[in-house]
Amino acid sequence: MSSATVPAICRNRHFKSLITLQDGEIHSSGIKRGRRKSLNGIIDLLIHYCKDYHCTPANCNIIIGYGVIQRSDRLS
């Protein structure tokens, strides 16, 4: 499959791609089907990160973002 085909398939089947920012670069962290599974995937990534770096949510700044820019929201 070409890289241009994958996003079209993901959009049509309600797949959500999980991306992470690591060392200033964006990386794919997996693909989940459905909103609930993607949210669970994000939680799993956070838990693994905290375990790997021996930190707790109390000593971290956690930022989770979601957004869609619609044509009407763009600046002219």
N, C-alpha and C positions, 0 to 999 in steps of 0.2 A: 504494500500500500504506500502511496506517496504521502508526504507530510501534509499536502494540501487536502487530501481525502480524509484524514483522521479527524480534524475539527468538524467537518460537515457531518460525519457519522456521530460524533459526540453530541452535537447539537440536536440531531434528530432523535436520538435515543435517550436523552436526559442524562448523559454522562457528565460528570464534573471532574475537571482536572485539578489536582492539588499541586500548587507550586510553592516553593520556598525560596527565600533570599538567603544565600550563604556566601560569606566572603565577598559581598558586593555583586554576586552573580545569581541569576534566576535559574532554578533547577526544577525539573519535574519530580514530584514526590508520589506520583501515582494517579490513577483514574478510578473514580467511584461512580456507581450508577445510583442516582437519586440524591436528593438534598440531605436526608437523614444519614445515609451512608457516608456522604462527603463530610458532614459535620463530625461524625464518629472518627473518620480518618484524620481530621485536623486534631481532634483530641488525642488520638493515638500518637501522632507526630509530636505533640507538645509533651506528652508523658515520656516518650523515648528521649527527647531532648533534655528534659529535666533530669532524668536518670543518668544520661551520658555525661552531663556537665555538673552533676551533684548540686543542683539548685532547686529551690522551691518557688512557687508562684509569689510568695511573700517577698523574695529578694529579686524579682524580675519585673520588667515592664513588658506586658503582653499586649500586642496590637494585632487584631484580626480585622481584615478589611474585605469589603465586598462592594462592588459598585458597577453600574452600567451607565455609560454616557449616551443619552439619546440625542438625536439630531437637534431637537429643540433646545437642548442644554448647551450646545456649543456656542462659543463666542463668534461673532461675525467678523 
